[in-house]
């Protein structure tokens, strides 16, 4: 069973690909390091709420969608 960080990371990856962005493009839009995006998507990093909010804004989706 995937932990919460892995599930959120999978959701971010799926949403990012749905809008046609690379990890680098998402990182630039969210003003985050490419490494951070990669680690978040793999579930190896525990992102802060502020970081998740930046990602949701960059993907133009509600924050709650990252958790569904």
CHARMM-style PDB file with segment names, atoms N, HN, CA, C and O in Angstrom:
ATOM      1  N   UNK     1       0.838  -1.186   0.000  1.00  0.00      PROA
ATOM      2  CA  UNK     1       0.000   0.000   0.000  1.00  0.00      PROA
ATOM      3  C   UNK     1       0.878   1.244   0.000  1.00  0.00      PROA
ATOM      4  O   UNK     1       1.815   1.352   0.792  1.00  0.00      PROA
ATOM      5  N   UNK     2       0.575   2.170  -0.881  1.00  0.00      PROA
ATOM      6  HN  UNK     2      -0.186   2.082  -1.524  1.00  0.00      PROA
ATOM      7  CA  UNK     2       1.347   3.404  -0.994  1.00  0.00      PROA
ATOM      8  C   UNK     2       1.072   4.315   0.198  1.00  0.00      PROA
ATOM      9  O   UNK     2      -0.055   4.402   0.687  1.00  0.00      PROA
ATOM     10  N   UNK     3       2.128   4.993   0.653  1.00  0.00      PROA
ATOM     11  HN  UNK     3       3.042   4.923   0.255  1.00  0.00      PROA
ATOM     12  CA  UNK     3       1.901   5.960   1.723  1.00  0.00      PROA
ATOM     13  C   UNK     3       1.338   7.245   1.131  1.00  0.00      PROA
ATOM     14  O   UNK     3       1.251   7.388  -0.089  1.00  0.00      PROA
ATOM     15  N   UNK     4       0.964   8.161   1.981  1.00  0.00      PROA
ATOM     16  HN  UNK     4       1.035   8.045   2.972  1.00  0.00      PROA
ATOM     17  CA  UNK     4       0.314   9.400   1.533  1.00  0.00      PROA
ATOM     18  C   UNK     4       1.222  10.227   0.620  1.00  0.00      PROA
ATOM     19  O   UNK     4       0.747  10.851  -0.329  1.00  0.00      PROA
ATOM     20  N   UNK     5       2.532  10.232   0.908  1.00  0.00      PROA
ATOM     21  HN  UNK     5       2.917   9.726   1.679  1.00  0.00      PROA
ATOM     22  CA  UNK     5       3.460  11.004   0.076  1.00  0.00      PROA
ATOM     23  C   UNK     5       3.553  10.409  -1.325  1.00  0.00      PROA
ATOM     24  O   UNK     5       3.621  11.141  -2.313  1.00  0.00      PROA
ATOM     25  N   UNK     6       3.557   9.085  -1.406  1.00  0.00      PROA
ATOM     26  HN  UNK     6       3.503   8.491  -0.603  1.00  0.00      PROA
ATOM     27  CA  UNK     6       3.588   8.436  -2.717  1.00  0.00      PROA
ATOM     28  C   UNK     6       2.302   8.698  -3.488  1.00  0.00      PROA
ATOM     29  O   UNK     6       2.344   8.941  -4.694  1.00  0.00      PROA
ATOM     30  N   UNK     7       1.165   8.652  -2.809  1.00  0.00      PROA
ATOM     31  HN  UNK     7       1.131   8.455  -1.829  1.00  0.00      PROA
ATOM     32  CA  UNK     7      -0.124   8.882  -3.472  1.00  0.00      PROA
ATOM     33  C   UNK     7      -0.223  10.313  -4.003  1.00  0.00      PROA
ATOM     34  O   UNK     7      -0.644  10.530  -5.139  1.00  0.00      PROA
ATOM     35  N   UNK     8       0.166  11.284  -3.182  1.00  0.00      PROA
ATOM     36  HN  UNK     8       0.509  11.109  -2.259  1.00  0.00      PROA
ATOM     37  CA  UNK     8       0.142  12.686  -3.631  1.00  0.00      PROA
ATOM     38  C   UNK     8       1.115  12.868  -4.798  1.00  0.00      PROA
ATOM     39  O   UNK     8       0.804  13.553  -5.773  1.00  0.00      PROA
ATOM     40  N   UNK     9       2.282  12.258  -4.694  1.00  0.00      PROA
ATOM     41  HN  UNK     9       2.535  11.702  -3.902  1.00  0.00      PROA
ATOM     42  CA  UNK     9       3.262  12.345  -5.779  1.00  0.00      PROA
ATOM     43  C   UNK     9       2.727  11.770  -7.078  1.00  0.00      PROA
ATOM     44  O   UNK     9       2.921  12.351  -8.146  1.00  0.00      PROA
ATOM     45  N   UNK    10       2.052  10.626  -6.991  1.00  0.00      PROA
ATOM     46  HN  UNK    10       1.894  10.154  -6.123  1.00  0.00      PROA
ATOM     47  CA  UNK    10       1.444  10.018  -8.177  1.00  0.00      PROA
ATOM     48  C   UNK    10       0.386  10.942  -8.770  1.00  0.00      PROA
ATOM     49  O   UNK    10       0.292  11.085  -9.989  1.00  0.00      PROA
ATOM     50  N   UNK    11      -0.402  11.563  -7.911  1.00  0.00      PROA
ATOM     51  HN  UNK    11      -0.325  11.447  -6.921  1.00  0.00      PROA
ATOM     52  CA  UNK    11      -1.435  12.495  -8.383  1.00  0.00      PROA
ATOM     53  C   UNK    11      -0.800  13.686  -9.087  1.00  0.00      PROA
ATOM     54  O   UNK    11      -1.265  14.098 -10.150  1.00  0.00      PROA
ATOM     55  N   UNK    12       0.254  14.240  -8.506  1.00  0.00      PROA
ATOM     56  HN  UNK    12       0.631  13.905  -7.643  1.00  0.00      PROA
ATOM     57  CA  UNK    12       0.927  15.390  -9.124  1.00  0.00      PROA
ATOM     58  C   UNK    12       1.485  14.995 -10.485  1.00  0.00      PROA
ATOM     59  O   UNK    12       1.321  15.728 -11.459  1.00  0.00      PROA
ATOM     60  N   UNK    13       2.141  13.842 -10.558  1.00  0.00      PROA
ATOM     61  HN  UNK    13       2.275  13.246  -9.766  1.00  0.00      PROA
ATOM     62  CA  UNK    13       2.702  13.381 -11.830  1.00  0.00      PROA
ATOM     63  C   UNK    13       1.598  13.234 -12.886  1.00  0.00      PROA
ATOM     64  O   UNK    13       1.750  13.684 -14.021  1.00  0.00      PROA
ATOM     65  N   UNK    14       0.512  12.615 -12.504  1.00  0.00      PROA
ATOM     66  HN  UNK    14       0.388  12.250 -11.582  1.00  0.00      PROA
ATOM     67  CA  UNK    14      -0.598  12.408 -13.429  1.00  0.00      PROA
ATOM     68  C   UNK    14      -1.188  13.736 -13.902  1.00  0.00      PROA
ATOM     69  O   UNK    14      -1.438  13.921 -15.093  1.00  0.00      PROA
ATOM     70  N   UNK    15      -1.407  14.647 -12.976  1.00  0.00      PROA
ATOM     71  HN  UNK    15      -1.205  14.497 -12.008  1.00  0.00      PROA
ATOM     72  CA  UNK    15      -1.977  15.953 -13.322  1.00  0.00      PROA
ATOM     73  C   UNK    15      -1.010  16.757 -14.189  1.00  0.00      PROA
ATOM     74  O   UNK    15      -1.429  17.428 -15.132  1.00  0.00      PROA
ATOM     75  N   UNK    16       0.271  16.691 -13.870  1.00  0.00      PROA
ATOM     76  HN  UNK    16       0.612  16.147 -13.104  1.00  0.00      PROA
ATOM     77  CA  UNK    16       1.287  17.409 -14.654  1.00  0.00      PROA
ATOM     78  C   UNK    16       1.300  16.899 -16.085  1.00  0.00      PROA
ATOM     79  O   UNK    16       1.344  17.687 -17.030  1.00  0.00      PROA
ATOM     80  N   UNK    17       1.262  15.574 -16.247  1.00  0.00      PROA
ATOM     81  HN  UNK    17       1.226  14.934 -15.479  1.00  0.00      PROA
ATOM     82  CA  UNK    17       1.275  15.001 -17.587  1.00  0.00      PROA
ATOM     83  C   UNK    17      -0.010  15.320 -18.337  1.00  0.00      PROA
ATOM     84  O   UNK    17       0.010  15.513 -19.553  1.00  0.00      PROA
ATOM     85  N   UNK    18      -1.132  15.375 -17.615  1.00  0.00      PROA
ATOM     86  HN  UNK    18      -1.149  15.218 -16.627  1.00  0.00      PROA
ATOM     87  CA  UNK    18      -2.420  15.683 -18.251  1.00  0.00      PROA
ATOM     88  C   UNK    18      -2.401  17.061 -18.900  1.00  0.00      PROA
ATOM     89  O   UNK    18      -2.997  17.257 -19.959  1.00  0.00      PROA
ATOM     90  N   UNK    19      -1.715  18.022 -18.265  1.00  0.00      PROA
ATOM     91  HN  UNK    19      -1.231  17.862 -17.405  1.00  0.00      PROA
ATOM     92  CA  UNK    19      -1.647  19.371 -18.837  1.00  0.00      PROA
ATOM     93  C   UNK    19      -0.443  19.549 -19.754  1.00  0.00      PROA
ATOM     94  O   UNK    19      -0.228  20.631 -20.299  1.00  0.00      PROA
ATOM     95  N   UNK    20       0.344  18.483 -19.924  1.00  0.00      PROA
ATOM     96  HN  UNK    20       0.169  17.604 -19.482  1.00  0.00      PROA
ATOM     97  CA  UNK    20       1.441  18.514 -20.887  1.00  0.00      PROA
ATOM     98  C   UNK    20       2.686  19.242 -20.436  1.00  0.00      PROA
ATOM     99  O   UNK    20       3.386  19.837 -21.255  1.00  0.00      PROA
ATOM    100  N   UNK    21       2.978  19.206 -19.133  1.00  0.00      PROA
ATOM    101  HN  UNK    21       2.409  18.723 -18.467  1.00  0.00      PROA
ATOM    102  CA  UNK    21       4.172  19.862 -18.617  1.00  0.00      PROA
ATOM    103  C   UNK    21       5.248  18.841 -18.268  1.00  0.00      PROA
ATOM    104  O   UNK    21       4.947  17.734 -17.820  1.00  0.00      PROA
ATOM    105  N   UNK    22       6.486  19.220 -18.475  1.00  0.00      PROA
ATOM    106  HN  UNK    22       6.730  20.119 -18.839  1.00  0.00      PROA
ATOM    107  CA  UNK    22       7.602  18.413 -17.986  1.00  0.00      PROA
ATOM    108  C   UNK    22       7.824  18.768 -16.518  1.00  0.00      PROA
ATOM    109  O   UNK    22       7.279  19.752 -16.018  1.00  0.00      PROA
ATOM    110  N   UNK    23       8.621  17.967 -15.843  1.00  0.00      PROA
ATOM    111  HN  UNK    23       9.064  17.168 -16.249  1.00  0.00      PROA
ATOM    112  CA  UNK    23       8.960  18.293 -14.458  1.00  0.00      PROA
ATOM    113  C   UNK    23       9.663  19.649 -14.392  1.00  0.00      PROA
ATOM    114  O   UNK    23       9.416  20.436 -13.478  1.00  0.00      PROA
ATOM    115  N   UNK    24      10.526  19.916 -15.349  1.00  0.00      PROA
ATOM    116  HN  UNK    24      10.726  19.277 -16.092  1.00  0.00      PROA
ATOM    117  CA  UNK    24      11.259  21.183 -15.370  1.00  0.00      PROA
ATOM    118  C   UNK    24      10.303  22.366 -15.556  1.00  0.00      PROA
ATOM    119  O   UNK    24      10.458  23.395 -14.899  1.00  0.00      PROA
ATOM    120  N   UNK    25       9.334  22.228 -16.432  1.00  0.00      PROA
ATOM    121  HN  UNK    25       9.208  21.392 -16.966  1.00  0.00      PROA
ATOM    122  CA  UNK    25       8.367  23.306 -16.648  1.00  0.00      PROA
ATOM    123  C   UNK    25       7.539  23.560 -15.389  1.00  0.00      PROA
ATOM    124  O   UNK    25       7.285  24.710 -15.031  1.00  0.00      PROA
ATOM    125  N   UNK    26       7.118  22.485 -14.720  1.00  0.00      PROA
ATOM    126  HN  UNK    26       7.324  21.551 -15.011  1.00  0.00      PROA
ATOM    127  CA  UNK    26       6.365  22.646 -13.480  1.00  0.00      PROA
ATOM    128  C   UNK    26       7.230  23.304 -12.419  1.00  0.00      PROA
ATOM    129  O   UNK    26       6.768  24.198 -11.709  1.00  0.00      PROA
ATOM    130  N   UNK    27       8.471  22.877 -12.304  1.00  0.00      PROA
ATOM    131  HN  UNK    27       8.846  22.151 -12.880  1.00  0.00      PROA
ATOM    132  CA  UNK    27       9.386  23.477 -11.333  1.00  0.00      PROA
ATOM    133  C   UNK    27       9.546  24.977 -11.588  1.00  0.00      PROA
ATOM    134  O   UNK    27       9.519  25.774 -10.650  1.00  0.00      PROA
ATOM    135  N   UNK    28       9.708  25.352 -12.830  1.00  0.00      PROA
ATOM    136  HN  UNK    28       9.730  24.705 -13.592  1.00  0.00      PROA
ATOM    137  CA  UNK    28       9.853  26.775 -13.168  1.00  0.00      PROA
ATOM    138  C   UNK    28       8.595  27.565 -12.830  1.00  0.00      PROA
ATOM    139  O   UNK    28       8.678  28.650 -12.254  1.00  0.00      PROA
ATOM    140  N   UNK    29       7.446  27.033 -13.179  1.00  0.00      PROA
ATOM    141  HN  UNK    29       7.379  26.152 -13.647  1.00  0.00      PROA
ATOM    142  CA  UNK    29       6.181  27.718 -12.884  1.00  0.00      PROA
ATOM    143  C   UNK    29       5.959  27.880 -11.384  1.00  0.00      PROA
ATOM    144  O   UNK    29       5.482  28.918 -10.926  1.00  0.00      PROA
ATOM    145  N   UNK    30       6.314  26.835 -10.620  1.00  0.00      PROA
ATOM    146  HN  UNK    30       6.702  25.992 -10.993  1.00  0.00      PROA
ATOM    147  CA  UNK    30       6.082  26.845  -9.172  1.00  0.00      PROA
ATOM    148  C   UNK    30       7.228  27.496  -8.408  1.00  0.00      PROA
ATOM    149  O   UNK    30       7.161  27.656  -7.189  1.00  0.00      PROA
ATOM    150  N   UNK    31       8.285  27.873  -9.135  1.00  0.00      PROA
ATOM    151  HN  UNK    31       8.340  27.743 -10.125  1.00  0.00      PROA
ATOM    152  CA  UNK    31       9.479  28.452  -8.517  1.00  0.00      PROA
ATOM    153  C   UNK    31      10.074  27.498  -7.473  1.00  0.00      PROA
ATOM    154  O   UNK    31      10.388  27.881  -6.346  1.00  0.00      PROA
ATOM    155  N   UNK    32      10.213  26.234  -7.905  1.00  0.00      PROA
ATOM    156  HN  UNK    32       9.958  25.922  -8.820  1.00  0.00      PROA
ATOM    157  CA  UNK    32      10.801  25.178  -7.090  1.00  0.00      PROA
ATOM    158  C   UNK    32      11.949  24.551  -7.868  1.00  0.00      PROA
ATOM    159  O   UNK    32      12.041  24.707  -9.085  1.00  0.00      PROA
ATOM    160  N   UNK    33      12.820  23.845  -7.163  1.00  0.00      PROA
ATOM    161  HN  UNK    33      12.745  23.719  -6.174  1.00  0.00      PROA
ATOM    162  CA  UNK    33      13.910  23.125  -7.816  1.00  0.00      PROA
ATOM    163  C   UNK    33      13.357  21.910  -8.544  1.00  0.00      PROA
ATOM    164  O   UNK    33      12.388  21.296  -8.098  1.00  0.00      PROA
ATOM    165  N   UNK    34      13.973  21.571  -9.656  1.00  0.00      PROA
ATOM    166  HN  UNK    34      14.761  22.069 -10.018  1.00  0.00      PROA
ATOM    167  CA  UNK    34      13.600  20.376 -10.397  1.00  0.00      PROA
ATOM    168  C   UNK    34      13.727  19.139  -9.510  1.00  0.00      PROA
ATOM    169  O   UNK    34      12.893  18.237  -9.568  1.00  0.00      PROA
ATOM    170  N   UNK    35      14.770  19.104  -8.694  1.00  0.00      PROA
ATOM    171  HN  UNK    35      15.448  19.838  -8.646  1.00  0.00      PROA
ATOM    172  CA  UNK    35      14.971  17.977  -7.779  1.00  0.00      PROA
ATOM    173  C   UNK    35      13.790  17.839  -6.825  1.00  0.00      PROA
ATOM    174  O   UNK    35      13.357  16.726  -6.526  1.00  0.00      PROA
ATOM    175  N   UNK    36      13.274  18.959  -6.349  1.00  0.00      PROA
ATOM    176  HN  UNK    36      13.626  19.863  -6.592  1.00  0.00      PROA
ATOM    177  CA  UNK    36      12.124  18.925  -5.437  1.00  0.00      PROA
ATOM    178  C   UNK    36      10.916  18.287  -6.103  1.00  0.00      PROA
ATOM    179  O   UNK    36      10.256  17.435  -5.509  1.00  0.00      PROA
ATOM    180  N   UNK    37      10.625  18.691  -7.329  1.00  0.00      PROA
ATOM    181  HN  UNK    37      11.162  19.383  -7.812  1.00  0.00      PROA
ATOM    182  CA  UNK    37       9.488  18.124  -8.053  1.00  0.00      PROA
ATOM    183  C   UNK    37       9.686  16.622  -8.242  1.00  0.00      PROA
ATOM    184  O   UNK    37       8.759  15.840  -8.030  1.00  0.00      PROA
ATOM    185  N   UNK    38      10.877  16.225  -8.636  1.00  0.00      PROA
ATOM    186  HN  UNK    38      11.630  16.860  -8.809  1.00  0.00      PROA
ATOM    187  CA  UNK    38      11.168  14.813  -8.844  1.00  0.00      PROA
ATOM    188  C   UNK    38      10.976  14.013  -7.553  1.00  0.00      PROA
ATOM    189  O   UNK    38      10.372  12.940  -7.568  1.00  0.00      PROA
ATOM    190  N   UNK    39      11.488  14.535  -6.445  1.00  0.00      PROA
ATOM    191  HN  UNK    39      11.979  15.406  -6.433  1.00  0.00      PROA
ATOM    192  CA  UNK    39      11.374  13.836  -5.167  1.00  0.00      PROA
ATOM    193  C   UNK    39       9.930  13.805  -4.660  1.00  0.00      PROA
ATOM    194  O   UNK    39       9.505  12.818  -4.060  1.00  0.00      PROA
ATOM    195  N   UNK    40       9.187  14.868  -4.896  1.00  0.00      PROA
ATOM    196  HN  UNK    40       9.532  15.670  -5.383  1.00  0.00      PROA
ATOM    197  CA  UNK    40       7.777  14.898  -4.494  1.00  0.00      PROA
ATOM    198  C   UNK    40       6.997  13.858  -5.294  1.00  0.00      PROA
ATOM    199  O   UNK    40       6.204  13.105  -4.729  1.00  0.00      PROA
ATOM    200  N   UNK    41       7.219  13.816  -6.595  1.00  0.00      PROA
ATOM    201  HN  UNK    41       7.863  14.428  -7.054  1.00  0.00      PROA
ATOM    202  CA  UNK    41       6.502  12.862  -7.442  1.00  0.00      PROA
ATOM    203  C   UNK    41       6.849  11.412  -7.103  1.00  0.00      PROA
ATOM    204  O   UNK    41       6.012  10.523  -7.257  1.00  0.00      PROA
ATOM    205  N   UNK    42       8.065  11.174  -6.649  1.00  0.00      PROA
ATOM    206  HN  UNK    42       8.745  11.896  -6.524  1.00  0.00      PROA
ATOM    207  CA  UNK    42       8.460   9.804  -6.298  1.00  0.00      PROA
ATOM    208  C   UNK    42       8.022   9.417  -4.892  1.00  0.00      PROA
ATOM    209  O   UNK    42       8.117   8.250  -4.510  1.00  0.00      PROA
ATOM    210  N   UNK    43       7.537  10.398  -4.114  1.00  0.00      PROA
ATOM    211  HN  UNK    43       7.459  11.346  -4.424  1.00  0.00      PROA
ATOM    212  CA  UNK    43       7.091  10.120  -2.755  1.00  0.00      PROA
ATOM    213  C   UNK    43       8.197  10.111  -1.734  1.00  0.00      PROA
ATOM    214  O   UNK    43       7.978   9.730  -0.584  1.00  0.00      PROA
ATOM    215  N   UNK    44       9.399  10.528  -2.138  1.00  0.00      PROA
ATOM    216  HN  UNK    44       9.577  10.837  -3.072  1.00  0.00      PROA
ATOM    217  CA  UNK    44      10.526  10.510  -1.203  1.00  0.00      PROA
ATOM    218  C   UNK    44      10.708  11.830  -0.457  1.00  0.00      PROA
ATOM    219  O   UNK    44      11.584  11.938   0.401  1.00  0.00      PROA
ATOM    220  N   UNK    45       9.897  12.826  -0.773  1.00  0.00      PROA
ATOM    221  HN  UNK    45       9.185  12.738  -1.470  1.00  0.00      PROA
ATOM    222  CA  UNK    45       9.977  14.113  -0.085  1.00  0.00      PROA
ATOM    223  C   UNK    45       8.616  14.440   0.509  1.00  0.00      PROA
ATOM    224  O   UNK    45       7.576  14.185  -0.100  1.00  0.00      PROA
ATOM    225  N   UNK    46       8.644  15.002   1.695  1.00  0.00      PROA
ATOM    226  HN  UNK    46       9.488  15.209   2.189  1.00  0.00      PROA
ATOM    227  CA  UNK    46       7.434  15.428   2.395  1.00  0.00      PROA
ATOM    228  C   UNK    46       7.227  16.920   2.103  1.00  0.00      PROA
ATOM    229  O   UNK    46       7.816  17.760   2.784  1.00  0.00      PROA
ATOM    230  N   UNK    47       6.403  17.267   1.107  1.00  0.00      PROA
ATOM    231  HN  UNK    47       5.925  16.585   0.554  1.00  0.00      PROA
ATOM    232  CA  UNK    47       6.241  18.681   0.751  1.00  0.00      PROA
ATOM    233  C   UNK    47       5.390  19.423   1.786  1.00  0.00      PROA
ATOM    234  O   UNK    47       4.476  18.858   2.386  1.00  0.00      PROA
ATOM    235  N   UNK    48       5.713  20.685   1.973  1.00  0.00      PROA
ATOM    236  HN  UNK    48       6.455  21.144   1.486  1.00  0.00      PROA
ATOM    237  CA  UNK    48       4.919  21.531   2.868  1.00  0.00      PROA
ATOM    238  C   UNK    48       3.612  21.902   2.179  1.00  0.00      PROA
ATOM    239  O   UNK    48       3.466  21.745   0.967  1.00  0.00      PROA
ATOM    240  N   UNK    49       2.688  22.384   2.951  1.00  0.00      PROA
ATOM    241  HN  UNK    49       2.807  22.511   3.936  1.00  0.00      PROA
ATOM    242  CA  UNK    49       1.418  22.848   2.392  1.00  0.00      PROA
ATOM    243  C   UNK    49       1.662  23.998   1.419  1.00  0.00      PROA
ATOM    244  O   UNK    49       0.998  24.094   0.386  1.00  0.00      PROA
ATOM    245  N   UNK    50       2.613  24.868   1.749  1.00  0.00      PROA
ATOM    246  HN  UNK    50       3.153  24.789   2.587  1.00  0.00      PROA
ATOM    247  CA  UNK    50       2.957  25.993   0.872  1.00  0.00      PROA
ATOM    248  C   UNK    50       3.460  25.479  -0.482  1.00  0.00      PROA
ATOM    249  O   UNK    50       3.086  26.009  -1.528  1.00  0.00      PROA
ATOM    250  N   UNK    51       4.298  24.460  -0.457  1.00  0.00      PROA
ATOM    251  HN  UNK    51       4.602  24.029   0.392  1.00  0.00      PROA
ATOM    252  CA  UNK    51       4.812  23.874  -1.699  1.00  0.00      PROA
ATOM    253  C   UNK    51       3.690  23.246  -2.517  1.00  0.00      PROA
ATOM    254  O   UNK    51       3.624  23.432  -3.732  1.00  0.00      PROA
ATOM    255  N   UNK    52       2.814  22.509  -1.856  1.00  0.00      PROA
ATOM    256  HN  UNK    52       2.868  22.358  -0.869  1.00  0.00      PROA
ATOM    257  CA  UNK    52       1.682  21.906  -2.561  1.00  0.00      PROA
ATOM    258  C   UNK    52       0.777  22.978  -3.163  1.00  0.00      PROA
ATOM    259  O   UNK    52       0.244  22.807  -4.259  1.00  0.00      PROA
ATOM    260  N   UNK    53       0.609  24.074  -2.444  1.00  0.00      PROA
ATOM    261  HN  UNK    53       1.042  24.213  -1.553  1.00  0.00      PROA
ATOM    262  CA  UNK    53      -0.211  25.176  -2.953  1.00  0.00      PROA
ATOM    263  C   UNK    53       0.428  25.774  -4.213  1.00  0.00      PROA
ATOM    264  O   UNK    53      -0.274  26.053  -5.185  1.00  0.00      PROA
ATOM    265  N   UNK    54       1.740  25.970  -4.204  1.00  0.00      PROA
ATOM    266  HN  UNK    54       2.310  25.744  -3.414  1.00  0.00      PROA
ATOM    267  CA  UNK    54       2.440  26.493  -5.382  1.00  0.00      PROA
ATOM    268  C   UNK    54       2.247  25.553  -6.580  1.00  0.00      PROA
ATOM    269  O   UNK    54       2.024  25.998  -7.705  1.00  0.00      PROA
ATOM    270  N   UNK    55       2.337  24.265  -6.315  1.00  0.00      PROA
ATOM    271  HN  UNK    55       2.518  23.904  -5.401  1.00  0.00      PROA
ATOM    272  CA  UNK    55       2.154  23.291  -7.392  1.00  0.00      PROA
ATOM    273  C   UNK    55       0.732  23.351  -7.930  1.00  0.00      PROA
ATOM    274  O   UNK    55       0.529  23.332  -9.144  1.00  0.00      PROA
ATOM    275  N   UNK    56      -0.249  23.423  -7.046  1.00  0.00      PROA
ATOM    276  HN  UNK    56      -0.084  23.439  -6.060  1.00  0.00      PROA
ATOM    277  CA  UNK    56      -1.647  23.474  -7.506  1.00  0.00      PROA
ATOM    278  C   UNK    56      -1.905  24.732  -8.330  1.00  0.00      PROA
ATOM    279  O   UNK    56      -2.605  24.676  -9.341  1.00  0.00      PROA
ATOM    280  N   UNK    57      -1.349  25.859  -7.909  1.00  0.00      PROA
ATOM    281  HN  UNK    57      -0.780  25.905  -7.088  1.00  0.00      PROA
ATOM    282  CA  UNK    57      -1.504  27.095  -8.692  1.00  0.00      PROA
ATOM    283  C   UNK    57      -0.855  26.946 -10.066  1.00  0.00      PROA
ATOM    284  O   UNK    57      -1.410  27.382 -11.074  1.00  0.00      PROA
ATOM    285  N   UNK    58       0.308  26.334 -10.095  1.00  0.00      PROA
ATOM    286  HN  UNK    58       0.758  25.980  -9.276  1.00  0.00      PROA
ATOM    287  CA  UNK    58       1.026  26.153 -11.361  1.00  0.00      PROA
ATOM    288  C   UNK    58       0.283  25.226 -12.307  1.00  0.00      PROA
ATOM    289  O   UNK    58       0.354  25.386 -13.526  1.00  0.00      PROA
ATOM    290  N   UNK    59      -0.429  24.257 -11.746  1.00  0.00      PROA
ATOM    291  HN  UNK    59      -0.486  24.127 -10.756  1.00  0.00      PROA
ATOM    292  CA  UNK    59      -1.220  23.333 -12.564  1.00  0.00      PROA
ATOM    293  C   UNK    59      -2.629  23.870 -12.839  1.00  0.00      PROA
ATOM    294  O   UNK    59      -3.390  23.287 -13.611  1.00  0.00      PROA
ATOM    295  N   UNK    60      -2.959  24.993 -12.192  1.00  0.00      PROA
ATOM    296  HN  UNK    60      -2.341  25.467 -11.565  1.00  0.00      PROA
ATOM    297  CA  UNK    60      -4.269  25.633 -12.342  1.00  0.00      PROA
ATOM    298  C   UNK    60      -5.404  24.702 -11.912  1.00  0.00      PROA
ATOM    299  O   UNK    60      -6.410  24.536 -12.602  1.00  0.00      PROA
ATOM    300  N   UNK    61      -5.193  24.111 -10.749  1.00  0.00      PROA
ATOM    301  HN  UNK    61      -4.376  24.247 -10.188  1.00  0.00      PROA
ATOM    302  CA  UNK    61      -6.195  23.212 -10.178  1.00  0.00      PROA
ATOM    303  C   UNK    61      -6.395  23.566  -8.703  1.00  0.00      PROA
ATOM    304  O   UNK    61      -5.523  24.185  -8.094  1.00  0.00      PROA
ATOM    305  N   UNK    62      -7.532  23.181  -8.129  1.00  0.00      PROA
ATOM    306  HN  UNK    62      -8.240  22.678  -8.624  1.00  0.00      PROA
ATOM    307  CA  UNK    62      -7.719  23.392  -6.691  1.00  0.00      PROA
ATOM    308  C   UNK    62      -6.760  22.508  -5.900  1.00  0.00      PROA
ATOM    309  O   UNK    62      -6.469  21.384  -6.308  1.00  0.00      PROA
ATOM    310  N   UNK    63      -6.282  23.003  -4.795  1.00  0.00      PROA
ATOM    311  HN  UNK    63      -6.519  23.916  -4.463  1.00  0.00      PROA
ATOM    312  CA  UNK    63      -5.354  22.274  -3.941  1.00  0.00      PROA
ATOM    313  C   UNK    63      -5.879  20.884  -3.586  1.00  0.00      PROA
ATOM    314  O   UNK    63      -5.117  19.917  -3.577  1.00  0.00      PROA
ATOM    315  N   UNK    64      -7.149  20.785  -3.301  1.00  0.00      PROA
ATOM    316  HN  UNK    64      -7.768  21.571  -3.308  1.00  0.00      PROA
ATOM    317  CA  UNK    64      -7.734  19.500  -2.880  1.00  0.00      PROA
ATOM    318  C   UNK    64      -7.606  18.420  -3.942  1.00  0.00      PROA
ATOM    319  O   UNK    64      -7.638  17.232  -3.620  1.00  0.00      PROA
ATOM    320  N   UNK    65      -7.461  18.814  -5.207  1.00  0.00      PROA
ATOM    321  HN  UNK    65      -7.435  19.779  -5.468  1.00  0.00      PROA
ATOM    322  CA  UNK    65      -7.342  17.819  -6.270  1.00  0.00      PROA
ATOM    323  C   UNK    65      -6.047  17.018  -6.165  1.00  0.00      PROA
ATOM    324  O   UNK    65      -5.969  15.909  -6.694  1.00  0.00      PROA
ATOM    325  N   UNK    66      -5.037  17.555  -5.497  1.00  0.00      PROA
ATOM    326  HN  UNK    66      -5.101  18.456  -5.067  1.00  0.00      PROA
ATOM    327  CA  UNK    66      -3.796  16.834  -5.310  1.00  0.00      PROA
ATOM    328  C   UNK    66      -3.973  15.629  -4.400  1.00  0.00      PROA
ATOM    329  O   UNK    66      -3.159  14.706  -4.416  1.00  0.00      PROA
ATOM    330  N   UNK    67      -5.036  15.640  -3.608  1.00  0.00      PROA
ATOM    331  HN  UNK    67      -5.698  16.390  -3.594  1.00  0.00      PROA
ATOM    332  CA  UNK    67      -5.271  14.589  -2.625  1.00  0.00      PROA
ATOM    333  C   UNK    67      -6.344  13.589  -3.041  1.00  0.00      PROA
ATOM    334  O   UNK    67      -6.627  12.648  -2.300  1.00  0.00      PROA
ATOM    335  N   UNK    68      -6.949  13.779  -4.222  1.00  0.00      PROA
ATOM    336  HN  UNK    68      -6.719  14.544  -4.824  1.00  0.00      PROA
ATOM    337  CA  UNK    68      -8.040  12.875  -4.615  1.00  0.00      PROA
ATOM    338  C   UNK    68      -7.599  11.857  -5.645  1.00  0.00      PROA
ATOM    339  OT1 UNK    68      -8.400  11.028  -6.076  1.00  0.00      PROA
TER     340      UNK     68
END
